[in-house]
Amino acid sequence: MRRTVAGIVAGLIVWVVVATVVNLLFRALWPGYGEVELDMKFTFAMLIGRLLLGALCSLCAGIALAWIAKEYATRAAIVLGAALTILFVPIHYQLWRNFPVAYHLTFLLSLLPATVLGARLHSAWSS
């Protein structure tokens, strides 16, 4: 049980760290990204980049979780994916007018499966 909880907490931390680091890279390396970020006036390419960032964060979170949780990784990944979805729903509700509906749905509906996929990938690699 401790490993499972630790895995979930670690996955959440990894999600936030990956999001922060890659977002800083977006600001530094993507011309114009930093200027439009405050107003949330992203180009289509930037929206796709942000969706890919969310998927990467979830995959990495699932991998970290599985590394710690071991045999309960899939169940723990479902819990983490659901928790991430619950955490992000209010944020996306506040931002609803800033982005297309498809953006919100893609992001929110990808959190759980991408997290579980990350956990399963780790399990497959470590077998």
C-alpha positions as YAML, in Angstrom:
chain: A
units: angstrom
residues:
- id: 1
  name: MET
  ca: [0.00, 0.00, 0.00]
- id: 2
  name: ARG
  ca: [2.83, 2.41, 0.82]
- id: 3
  name: ARG
  ca: [4.48, 1.79, -2.53]
- id: 4
  name: THR
  ca: [1.21, 2.46, -4.29]
- id: 5
  name: VAL
  ca: [0.62, 5.76, -2.49]
- id: 6
  name: ALA
  ca: [4.27, 6.75, -2.97]
- id: 7
  name: GLY
  ca: [3.98, 5.92, -6.66]
- id: 8
  name: ILE
  ca: [0.88, 8.08, -7.04]
- id: 9
  name: VAL
  ca: [2.53, 11.00, -5.23]
- id: 10
  name: ALA
  ca: [5.72, 10.58, -7.27]
- id: 11
  name: GLY
  ca: [3.68, 10.45, -10.48]
- id: 12
  name: LEU
  ca: [1.95, 13.69, -9.60]
- id: 13
  name: ILE
  ca: [5.29, 15.35, -8.82]
- id: 14
  name: VAL
  ca: [6.80, 14.06, -12.07]
- id: 15
  name: TRP
  ca: [3.79, 15.38, -14.00]
- id: 16
  name: VAL
  ca: [4.31, 18.88, -12.57]
- id: 17
  name: VAL
  ca: [8.10, 18.85, -13.02]
- id: 18
  name: VAL
  ca: [7.95, 17.70, -16.65]
- id: 19
  name: ALA
  ca: [5.23, 20.27, -17.40]
- id: 20
  name: THR
  ca: [7.28, 23.04, -15.82]
- id: 21
  name: VAL
  ca: [10.56, 22.15, -17.53]
- id: 22
  name: VAL
  ca: [9.06, 21.70, -20.99]
- id: 23
  name: ASN
  ca: [6.95, 24.84, -20.66]
- id: 24
  name: LEU
  ca: [10.11, 26.78, -19.79]
- id: 25
  name: LEU
  ca: [11.73, 25.28, -22.89]
- id: 26
  name: PHE
  ca: [8.71, 26.34, -24.97]
- id: 27
  name: ARG
  ca: [9.13, 29.91, -23.68]
- id: 28
  name: ALA
  ca: [12.87, 29.94, -24.35]
- id: 29
  name: LEU
  ca: [12.94, 28.17, -27.72]
- id: 30
  name: TRP
  ca: [9.60, 28.81, -29.41]
- id: 31
  name: PRO
  ca: [9.49, 32.28, -30.97]
- id: 32
  name: GLY
  ca: [6.45, 34.17, -29.75]
- id: 33
  name: TYR
  ca: [5.31, 31.56, -27.23]
- id: 34
  name: GLY
  ca: [6.20, 33.59, -24.16]
- id: 35
  name: GLU
  ca: [4.47, 36.68, -25.53]
- id: 36
  name: VAL
  ca: [1.14, 34.95, -26.15]
- id: 37
  name: GLU
  ca: [1.18, 32.76, -23.04]
- id: 38
  name: LEU
  ca: [-0.12, 35.40, -20.64]
- id: 39
  name: ASP
  ca: [-3.09, 36.23, -22.85]
- id: 40
  name: MET
  ca: [-3.58, 32.58, -23.84]
- id: 41
  name: LYS
  ca: [-3.68, 33.54, -27.53]
- id: 42
  name: PHE
  ca: [-1.85, 30.44, -28.76]
- id: 43
  name: THR
  ca: [-1.50, 29.51, -32.40]
- id: 44
  name: PHE
  ca: [-2.84, 26.16, -33.57]
- id: 45
  name: ALA
  ca: [0.70, 24.73, -33.52]
- id: 46
  name: MET
  ca: [1.15, 25.96, -29.95]
- id: 47
  name: LEU
  ca: [-2.10, 24.30, -28.89]
- id: 48
  name: ILE
  ca: [-0.93, 21.03, -30.42]
- id: 49
  name: GLY
  ca: [2.40, 21.45, -28.63]
- id: 50
  name: ARG
  ca: [0.59, 21.96, -25.33]
- id: 51
  name: LEU
  ca: [-1.52, 18.85, -25.91]
- id: 52
  name: LEU
  ca: [1.61, 16.85, -26.68]
- id: 53
  name: LEU
  ca: [3.19, 18.26, -23.53]
- id: 54
  name: GLY
  ca: [0.21, 17.03, -21.50]
- id: 55
  name: ALA
  ca: [0.52, 13.57, -23.03]
- id: 56
  name: LEU
  ca: [4.28, 13.51, -22.32]
- id: 57
  name: CYS
  ca: [3.67, 14.55, -18.71]
- id: 58
  name: SER
  ca: [1.10, 11.81, -18.24]
- id: 59
  name: LEU
  ca: [3.33, 9.16, -19.82]
- id: 60
  name: CYS
  ca: [6.26, 10.18, -17.62]
- id: 61
  name: ALA
  ca: [4.02, 10.23, -14.54]
- id: 62
  name: GLY
  ca: [2.82, 6.70, -15.32]
- id: 63
  name: ILE
  ca: [6.36, 5.47, -15.82]
- id: 64
  name: ALA
  ca: [7.53, 6.99, -12.52]
- id: 65
  name: LEU
  ca: [4.50, 5.60, -10.74]
- id: 66
  name: ALA
  ca: [5.08, 2.08, -12.11]
- id: 67
  name: TRP
  ca: [8.75, 2.19, -11.16]
- id: 68
  name: ILE
  ca: [7.71, 2.71, -7.54]
- id: 69
  name: ALA
  ca: [4.34, 0.93, -7.27]
- id: 70
  name: LYS
  ca: [5.54, -2.26, -8.99]
- id: 71
  name: GLU
  ca: [2.80, -4.91, -9.19]
- id: 72
  name: TYR
  ca: [-0.03, -2.46, -8.45]
- id: 73
  name: ALA
  ca: [1.07, -0.02, -11.13]
- id: 74
  name: THR
  ca: [-1.97, -0.27, -13.41]
- id: 75
  name: ARG
  ca: [-4.46, 0.28, -10.59]
- id: 76
  name: ALA
  ca: [-2.37, 3.12, -9.20]
- id: 77
  name: ALA
  ca: [-2.12, 4.67, -12.68]
- id: 78
  name: ILE
  ca: [-5.91, 4.62, -12.97]
- id: 79
  name: VAL
  ca: [-6.13, 6.42, -9.63]
- id: 80
  name: LEU
  ca: [-3.52, 8.99, -10.70]
- id: 81
  name: GLY
  ca: [-5.11, 9.51, -14.11]
- id: 82
  name: ALA
  ca: [-8.51, 10.02, -12.50]
- id: 83
  name: ALA
  ca: [-7.00, 12.39, -9.92]
- id: 84
  name: LEU
  ca: [-5.30, 14.43, -12.65]
- id: 85
  name: THR
  ca: [-8.58, 14.65, -14.52]
- id: 86
  name: ILE
  ca: [-10.42, 15.78, -11.39]
- id: 87
  name: LEU
  ca: [-7.71, 18.36, -10.69]
- id: 88
  name: PHE
  ca: [-7.76, 19.76, -14.22]
- id: 89
  name: VAL
  ca: [-11.53, 19.94, -14.79]
- id: 90
  name: PRO
  ca: [-11.97, 23.14, -12.73]
- id: 91
  name: ILE
  ca: [-8.95, 24.74, -14.40]
- id: 92
  name: HIS
  ca: [-10.27, 23.97, -17.87]
- id: 93
  name: TYR
  ca: [-13.73, 25.14, -16.84]
- id: 94
  name: GLN
  ca: [-12.22, 28.54, -15.99]
- id: 95
  name: LEU
  ca: [-10.36, 28.59, -19.32]
- id: 96
  name: TRP
  ca: [-13.28, 27.24, -21.36]
- id: 97
  name: ARG
  ca: [-13.68, 30.40, -23.49]
- id: 98
  name: ASN
  ca: [-9.96, 30.64, -24.25]
- id: 99
  name: PHE
  ca: [-9.65, 27.44, -26.27]
- id: 100
  name: PRO
  ca: [-11.71, 25.30, -28.65]
- id: 101
  name: VAL
  ca: [-13.87, 22.61, -27.05]
- id: 102
  name: ALA
  ca: [-11.83, 19.93, -28.85]
- id: 103
  name: TYR
  ca: [-8.69, 21.16, -27.08]
- id: 104
  name: HIS
  ca: [-10.26, 20.82, -23.63]
- id: 105
  name: LEU
  ca: [-11.77, 17.42, -24.38]
- id: 106
  name: THR
  ca: [-8.56, 16.08, -25.90]
- id: 107
  name: PHE
  ca: [-6.52, 17.19, -22.92]
- id: 108
  name: LEU
  ca: [-8.93, 15.99, -20.24]
- id: 109
  name: LEU
  ca: [-9.78, 12.69, -21.92]
- id: 110
  name: SER
  ca: [-6.11, 11.87, -22.53]
- id: 111
  name: LEU
  ca: [-4.95, 12.16, -18.92]
- id: 112
  name: LEU
  ca: [-6.11, 8.76, -17.69]
- id: 113
  name: PRO
  ca: [-5.19, 6.63, -20.74]
- id: 114
  name: ALA
  ca: [-1.78, 8.27, -21.19]
- id: 115
  name: THR
  ca: [-0.95, 7.73, -17.51]
- id: 116
  name: VAL
  ca: [-1.99, 4.08, -17.70]
- id: 117
  name: LEU
  ca: [-0.03, 3.66, -20.93]
- id: 118
  name: GLY
  ca: [3.09, 5.04, -19.23]
- id: 119
  name: ALA
  ca: [2.68, 2.57, -16.37]
- id: 120
  name: ARG
  ca: [2.16, -0.33, -18.77]
- id: 121
  name: LEU
  ca: [5.16, 0.67, -20.85]
- id: 122
  name: HIS
  ca: [7.34, 0.63, -17.76]
- id: 123
  name: SER
  ca: [5.96, -2.73, -16.73]
- id: 124
  name: ALA
  ca: [6.60, -4.14, -20.21]
- id: 125
  name: TRP
  ca: [10.15, -2.79, -20.28]
- id: 126
  name: SER
  ca: [11.02, -4.11, -16.84]
- id: 127
  name: SER
  ca: [9.67, -7.63, -17.46]
...
